Each structure stands twice: as C-alpha cells, then as structure tokens.
C-alpha cells in the first residue's frame, strides 16, 4: 500500500459498532450486582421530583414514599443474616408490606421508585432494584430457591414496570414475593395497572385469581395522576432522517452503532432479553436504518425490552424509515400489551429527540 493510501486509511473514520454482531454472555452474579437504579436514575431523589401543581396525587405520593423509606430503617424485620433462612416460621407481616405506584406513562413513577431506593437507610447490597422482566430473568438464572435466599437477605426490593404476561409468571412471582415478604423484605413496585387488575387482557386472569389477589394483598396502592412529562410542553418528536444522514452520523459519532432495523429485530430473537442491557454496553448512540412496522407480537415484546434498556442508559436513537409511533399495528395498540407498546413509543420518541444534537448542521 502506498504512503498516500496508508495516510487516507488512517484518517478515515472508524466503522461504527453493530448490535447485530454482539452476543453477550451475562453471568448470574452480574445480574444480581446490577440490580440497582439504572444510570438515568443514578442521581434522582425525592427533592428532584417536580410534582405537577395541578396533580395533588403526585405530591401525596412523594410524602407517602418518604414516610415509607423512613420506616425501613433499623434492623431487618425478620432478624439478621442467614439465621433468618433457617427459622422455623418467620413472623407474619401485619398488613401490606409494600407500596404500589399506579399511573400513566411519564408521570415519574420510576423516578419515585429510584428515589425510594436511594432514600432507604440500608447499604446498596441490602436493597435491589430491577424491572419485572429482570426479576423473572434472575429466577431463571439462579433458580427459585437461590433467588429467595439471595433476595431474602435484602431490606427492600423495587420492581419497575410490574406486569403479568402469562400464567407462569403469575404463579412464579406470587410465590416469590410471598416468600420474600415472609422473610421481612419490603416491596415497592410501579405499573400502569392496579395490582388487582394484573393480567387482564393477556390471559384467562380469572383462572389465576387467587394468585393475583395474593399479589395485591402485599401492596398498598398509590395512584399518581398526570400527563407524560417527556412530551409535556415539548415539540413533536423529530421526523425520521434519511438513510444517508443516519449512516453518516453513525460514522461521525464515536461509540455509535449502526444497524438495519429488520436485521436487528431478527438478532434480538437470538439473544435472551436478560442480556439486552449488556448488548448496549459502552454505546454512545444507536443508529437504525429502514425502521419498519414490527411484524408480530413476540418481536414487538422483545423490542419493548430493548427500548427500556436504551432509555434506562440514556442512549440516543437516530433512525430512518417510519416514525416510532407507527411501529406497532392498531391491533397491537388495542390488545392486552398496549401499555407496553405505548411506553416503548414514549421512550423511543424521547431518545429520538435526544439524538437531534448528533446530526451535523
């Protein structure tokens, strides 16, 4: 190669990364160690939450959660350390041992849940924070008994986006939380569905009414009203860019990934959702070309998990093709998983807005 060619090669921008080339392995101990509020919520606190003055339930929720956190100080409710595990019969809790934040998209439920985690007077190793999907994935990685033993040592378990999608999850989570409450673990959860309504529209919830009612008994609901803060007073989501702009931006942005959207959807089917967080490790931005409608429900649900992980990690998303509000069919948006899909649209729209600064003017 000539000197000129070598110089040109050295000065050429490095090729962007690719999500489709990544197949991360996540050991079980990492799943446990990473059960903390995600980077987006590292610094949130109750006093950084800005209640809407027109929605008094938001202020009421802050007060209730602050009181709840203060009540979690002191010794563990069922004793200390592993001695609890061998106790013949832990003391039965009196009344609900948890709080349940119910409200629409973007009213700050995750902000409040993470603030509760930060405000609870316990070492980080004694409190856990994760999404519902991450919790079920942990059980899959550790096994039920080991998960009970590991989380049973905690003072607080925070579960974000609590949703029941199938009968197996209903029975599993009902049993798990029952064991944890017996061990003295306090619970806090967020969802767009009241605990007594979990599972509606997804499967024959009436057949699992006992489990659902058992879950509901663990929580005291706190309703949080309001509109999506991500779009409150902000302009509409930016229109998709051209393939050329997305590609050029990916090459010009250090740490960006570049993938064709249909191929990415195919790749997600080969990676367990518990690894989607690791899939995004060290990314500065995600660039996607040829965004199209999601073809089926299984693919759509995988995309929801990826959108959650990108949002948690504050990774901007630049895309060409269709706008994100046209990802899911009318049938999907009117079905049992509609709340997940609307959450994904809301979060991807926010990340698309964050990506505007990446595009060369």
DOSEMAR-308838 format. One line per 5 residues: number of its first residue (from 1); their letters; for each residue x, y, z of C-alpha. Coordinates in nm, 2 decimals. Last residue first. Layout:
REM residues N
NUM) a) X Y Z ~ ...
END
This chain:
REM residues 361
361) xxxxx) -2.60 2.10 1.09 ~ -2.44 1.76 1.16 ~ -2.68 1.53 1.33 ~ -2.58 1.43 1.68 ~ -2.78 1.70 1.85
356) xxxxx) -3.11 1.56 1.73 ~ -3.04 1.23 1.91 ~ -3.21 1.34 2.24 ~ -3.54 1.38 2.05 ~ -3.51 1.03 1.91
351) xxxxx) -3.45 0.91 2.27 ~ -3.77 1.08 2.39 ~ -3.96 0.93 2.10 ~ -3.81 0.59 2.19 ~ -3.94 0.63 2.54
346) xxxxx) -4.30 0.73 2.45 ~ -4.32 0.46 2.18 ~ -4.19 0.19 2.42 ~ -4.44 0.30 2.69 ~ -4.72 0.29 2.43
341) xxxxx) -4.62 -0.06 2.34 ~ -4.61 -0.18 2.70 ~ -4.95 -0.04 2.77 ~ -5.09 -0.20 2.46 ~ -4.99 -0.55 2.57
336) xxxxx) -5.35 -0.68 2.60 ~ -5.46 -0.55 2.27 ~ -5.56 -0.21 2.12 ~ -5.21 -0.10 2.03 ~ -5.13 -0.44 1.90
331) xxxxx) -5.43 -0.45 1.67 ~ -5.36 -0.09 1.56 ~ -5.02 -0.21 1.45 ~ -4.70 -0.12 1.62 ~ -4.40 0.08 1.49
326) xxxxx) -4.60 0.37 1.36 ~ -4.54 0.60 1.66 ~ -4.17 0.54 1.61 ~ -4.16 0.73 1.28 ~ -4.11 0.51 0.97
321) xxxxx) -3.78 0.49 0.79 ~ -3.46 0.65 0.92 ~ -3.34 0.64 1.28 ~ -3.13 0.81 1.54 ~ -3.16 0.67 1.90
316) xxxxx) -3.00 0.84 2.20 ~ -2.86 0.62 2.47 ~ -2.99 0.74 2.82 ~ -2.90 0.41 2.99 ~ -3.25 0.35 3.12
311) xxxxx) -3.39 0.45 2.79 ~ -3.18 0.21 2.59 ~ -3.27 -0.07 2.84 ~ -3.64 0.01 2.81 ~ -3.63 0.03 2.43
306) xxxxx) -3.46 -0.32 2.42 ~ -3.74 -0.46 2.64 ~ -4.01 -0.32 2.42 ~ -3.83 -0.45 2.11 ~ -3.85 -0.80 2.25
301) xxxxx) -4.23 -0.75 2.31 ~ -4.27 -0.64 1.95 ~ -4.09 -0.94 1.81 ~ -4.32 -1.17 2.00 ~ -4.62 -0.97 1.89
296) xxxxx) -4.56 -0.98 1.52 ~ -4.42 -0.79 1.22 ~ -4.29 -0.47 1.38 ~ -4.36 -0.19 1.14 ~ -4.05 -0.07 0.96
291) xxxxx) -3.74 0.13 1.05 ~ -3.51 0.13 0.75 ~ -3.19 0.25 0.91 ~ -3.10 0.25 1.28 ~ -2.84 0.45 1.47
286) xxxxx) -2.79 0.38 1.84 ~ -2.58 0.62 2.03 ~ -2.28 0.64 2.28 ~ -2.27 0.26 2.33 ~ -2.04 0.13 2.60
281) xxxxx) -2.27 -0.17 2.69 ~ -2.59 -0.19 2.48 ~ -2.60 -0.57 2.44 ~ -2.52 -0.59 2.81 ~ -2.86 -0.44 2.88
276) xxxxx) -3.02 -0.67 2.63 ~ -2.88 -0.97 2.80 ~ -3.18 -1.06 3.02 ~ -3.38 -1.04 2.70 ~ -3.21 -1.36 2.57
271) xxxxx) -3.03 -1.30 2.24 ~ -3.12 -1.49 1.92 ~ -3.47 -1.33 1.88 ~ -3.30 -0.99 1.91 ~ -3.09 -1.07 1.60
266) xxxxx) -3.40 -1.09 1.38 ~ -3.52 -0.75 1.51 ~ -3.18 -0.61 1.44 ~ -3.19 -0.74 1.08 ~ -3.52 -0.56 1.02
261) xxxxx) -3.38 -0.23 1.17 ~ -3.05 -0.22 0.97 ~ -2.78 -0.15 1.22 ~ -2.53 0.12 1.30 ~ -2.38 0.16 1.65
256) xxxxx) -2.22 0.47 1.79 ~ -1.91 0.48 2.01 ~ -1.75 0.77 1.84 ~ -2.01 0.96 1.62 ~ -1.90 1.05 1.27
251) xxxxx) -1.96 0.71 1.12 ~ -2.30 0.68 1.28 ~ -2.39 1.03 1.17 ~ -2.30 0.94 0.81 ~ -2.52 0.63 0.82
246) xxxxx) -2.82 0.82 0.98 ~ -2.79 1.10 0.73 ~ -2.76 0.87 0.43 ~ -3.06 0.65 0.54 ~ -3.27 0.97 0.55
241) xxxxx) -3.39 1.11 0.88 ~ -3.71 1.03 1.08 ~ -3.92 1.32 1.19 ~ -3.84 1.48 1.52 ~ -4.09 1.40 1.80
236) xxxxx) -4.34 1.68 1.85 ~ -4.23 1.99 2.04 ~ -4.21 1.99 2.42 ~ -4.47 2.14 2.66 ~ -4.52 1.80 2.83
231) xxxxx) -4.38 1.53 2.60 ~ -4.15 1.35 2.83 ~ -4.36 1.46 3.13 ~ -4.64 1.23 3.02 ~ -4.96 1.36 3.17
226) xxxxx) -5.07 1.34 3.53 ~ -5.21 1.11 3.80 ~ -5.02 0.91 4.05 ~ -5.23 0.65 4.24 ~ -5.07 0.49 4.55
221) xxxxx) -5.17 0.13 4.60 ~ -5.08 -0.05 4.93 ~ -4.92 -0.38 4.83 ~ -4.88 -0.74 4.95 ~ -5.25 -0.82 4.93
216) xxxxx) -5.25 -0.75 4.55 ~ -5.01 -1.03 4.49 ~ -5.23 -1.28 4.68 ~ -5.53 -1.14 4.48 ~ -5.34 -1.22 4.16
211) xxxxx) -5.25 -1.57 4.28 ~ -5.61 -1.65 4.38 ~ -5.75 -1.51 4.06 ~ -5.54 -1.73 3.84 ~ -5.83 -1.88 3.64
206) xxxxx) -6.00 -1.54 3.63 ~ -5.69 -1.40 3.46 ~ -5.76 -1.60 3.15 ~ -5.47 -1.45 2.96 ~ -5.35 -1.11 2.84
201) xxxxx) -5.65 -0.88 2.85 ~ -5.64 -0.86 3.23 ~ -5.31 -1.00 3.37 ~ -5.29 -0.75 3.66 ~ -5.62 -0.59 3.75
196) xxxxx) -5.60 -0.64 4.13 ~ -5.25 -0.49 4.13 ~ -5.36 -0.17 3.96 ~ -5.22 -0.15 3.60 ~ -4.98 0.11 3.47
191) xxxxx) -4.71 -0.03 3.69 ~ -4.46 0.06 3.96 ~ -4.34 -0.16 4.25 ~ -4.22 -0.14 4.61 ~ -4.16 -0.43 4.84
186) xxxxx) -4.03 -0.47 5.19 ~ -3.84 -0.79 5.27 ~ -3.92 -0.94 5.61 ~ -3.85 -1.31 5.52 ~ -4.23 -1.38 5.50
181) xxxxx) -4.25 -1.09 5.25 ~ -3.98 -1.26 5.04 ~ -4.16 -1.59 5.04 ~ -4.48 -1.43 4.93 ~ -4.30 -1.23 4.67
176) xxxxx) -4.15 -1.55 4.51 ~ -4.48 -1.75 4.52 ~ -4.68 -1.47 4.35 ~ -4.40 -1.40 4.11 ~ -4.39 -1.76 3.99
171) xxxxx) -4.76 -1.82 3.98 ~ -4.83 -1.51 3.78 ~ -4.52 -1.56 3.56 ~ -4.65 -1.90 3.46 ~ -5.00 -1.77 3.39
166) xxxxx) -4.87 -1.52 3.12 ~ -4.79 -1.16 3.07 ~ -4.80 -1.02 3.43 ~ -4.68 -0.66 3.45 ~ -4.47 -0.47 3.71
161) xxxxx) -4.29 -0.19 3.52 ~ -4.03 -0.14 3.80 ~ -3.98 -0.37 4.09 ~ -3.81 -0.24 4.40 ~ -3.70 -0.49 4.66
156) xxxxx) -3.61 -0.36 5.00 ~ -3.44 -0.49 5.32 ~ -3.24 -0.76 5.14 ~ -3.13 -1.10 5.27 ~ -3.44 -1.27 5.12
151) xxxxx) -3.32 -1.15 4.78 ~ -3.04 -1.41 4.78 ~ -3.23 -1.69 4.96 ~ -3.54 -1.64 4.75 ~ -3.33 -1.63 4.43
146) xxxxx) -3.15 -1.95 4.54 ~ -3.48 -2.13 4.59 ~ -3.62 -2.02 4.26 ~ -3.33 -2.09 4.03 ~ -3.04 -1.86 3.98
141) xxxxx) -3.06 -1.77 3.61 ~ -3.43 -1.83 3.55 ~ -3.51 -1.66 3.88 ~ -3.29 -1.36 3.77 ~ -3.48 -1.35 3.44
136) xxxxx) -3.81 -1.32 3.63 ~ -3.66 -1.02 3.82 ~ -3.51 -0.86 3.51 ~ -3.85 -0.88 3.33 ~ -4.02 -0.71 3.63
131) xxxxx) -3.77 -0.44 3.62 ~ -3.49 -0.41 3.87 ~ -3.39 -0.25 4.20 ~ -3.24 -0.43 4.50 ~ -3.16 -0.33 4.86
126) xxxxx) -2.92 -0.49 5.11 ~ -2.61 -0.46 4.89 ~ -2.67 -0.09 4.85 ~ -2.63 -0.05 5.23 ~ -2.96 0.05 5.40
121) xxxxx) -3.14 0.37 5.50 ~ -3.39 0.37 5.22 ~ -3.37 0.71 5.05 ~ -3.18 0.59 4.74 ~ -3.43 0.30 4.68
116) xxxxx) -3.72 0.54 4.74 ~ -3.58 0.79 4.49 ~ -3.55 0.50 4.24 ~ -3.92 0.43 4.28 ~ -4.01 0.80 4.26
111) xxxxx) -3.81 0.85 3.93 ~ -3.96 0.52 3.80 ~ -4.31 0.65 3.87 ~ -4.24 0.99 3.72 ~ -4.57 1.07 3.54
106) xxxxx) -4.43 0.95 3.21 ~ -4.68 0.69 3.11 ~ -4.99 0.66 3.32 ~ -5.03 0.58 3.69 ~ -5.00 0.32 3.96
101) xxxxx) -4.73 0.32 4.23 ~ -4.76 0.01 4.45 ~ -4.63 0.02 4.81 ~ -4.52 -0.28 5.01 ~ -4.55 -0.49 5.32
96) xxxxx) -4.93 -0.47 5.33 ~ -5.08 -0.55 5.67 ~ -4.91 -0.72 5.97 ~ -4.63 -0.94 5.85 ~ -4.62 -1.30 5.97
91) xxxxx) -4.32 -1.37 6.19 ~ -4.09 -1.62 6.02 ~ -4.16 -1.99 6.09 ~ -3.89 -2.25 6.16 ~ -3.60 -2.01 6.11
86) xxxxx) -3.33 -2.15 5.89 ~ -3.33 -1.86 5.64 ~ -3.34 -1.60 5.91 ~ -3.01 -1.71 6.06 ~ -2.87 -1.61 5.72
81) xxxxx) -2.82 -1.25 5.82 ~ -3.04 -1.06 6.07 ~ -3.38 -1.09 6.21 ~ -3.73 -1.09 6.05 ~ -3.80 -0.72 6.01
76) xxxxx) -3.44 -0.63 5.93 ~ -3.29 -0.40 6.19 ~ -3.32 -0.02 6.17 ~ -3.46 0.19 5.90 ~ -3.74 0.08 5.66
71) xxxxx) -3.99 0.32 5.82 ~ -3.81 0.62 5.69 ~ -3.85 0.49 5.34 ~ -4.22 0.45 5.38 ~ -4.25 0.81 5.51
66) xxxxx) -4.07 0.94 5.21 ~ -4.29 0.72 4.99 ~ -4.61 0.87 5.14 ~ -4.49 1.23 5.11 ~ -4.37 1.19 4.75
61) xxxxx) -4.70 1.01 4.66 ~ -4.91 1.30 4.81 ~ -4.72 1.55 4.59 ~ -4.80 1.35 4.28 ~ -5.16 1.30 4.39
56) xxxxx) -5.20 1.67 4.40 ~ -5.20 1.69 4.02 ~ -5.24 2.06 3.91 ~ -4.92 2.16 4.08 ~ -4.73 1.90 3.87
51) xxxxx) -4.48 1.75 4.11 ~ -4.11 1.82 4.03 ~ -3.90 1.52 4.15 ~ -3.55 1.64 4.24 ~ -3.64 1.66 4.61
46) xxxxx) -3.74 1.29 4.62 ~ -3.41 1.20 4.47 ~ -3.27 1.13 4.13 ~ -2.89 1.10 4.09 ~ -2.85 0.75 3.95
41) xxxxx) -3.18 0.74 3.77 ~ -3.07 0.76 3.41 ~ -2.78 0.53 3.50 ~ -3.01 0.24 3.60 ~ -3.13 0.20 3.96
36) xxxxx) -2.95 -0.10 4.12 ~ -2.99 -0.47 4.05 ~ -2.66 -0.48 3.86 ~ -2.49 -0.69 4.12 ~ -2.76 -0.96 4.10
31) xxxxx) -2.75 -1.00 3.72 ~ -2.37 -0.98 3.74 ~ -2.36 -1.28 3.97 ~ -2.57 -1.47 3.72 ~ -2.31 -1.44 3.44
26) xxxxx) -2.40 -1.23 3.14 ~ -2.28 -1.36 2.80 ~ -2.31 -1.10 2.52 ~ -2.39 -1.19 2.16 ~ -2.29 -0.87 1.97
21) xxxxx) -2.26 -0.85 1.59 ~ -2.62 -0.75 1.54 ~ -2.57 -0.45 1.78 ~ -2.31 -0.31 1.54 ~ -2.03 -0.07 1.61
16) xxxxx) -1.95 0.21 1.37 ~ -1.66 0.19 1.12 ~ -1.37 0.41 1.21 ~ -1.34 0.74 1.03 ~ -1.08 0.76 0.76
11) xxxxx) -0.76 0.93 0.86 ~ -0.55 0.62 0.90 ~ -0.68 0.48 0.57 ~ -0.60 0.81 0.39 ~ -0.25 0.81 0.53
6) xxxxx) -0.19 0.45 0.43 ~ -0.32 0.52 0.08 ~ -0.09 0.81 0.04 ~ 0.21 0.61 0.17 ~ 0.13 0.34 -0.09
1) x) 0.00 0.00 0.00
END
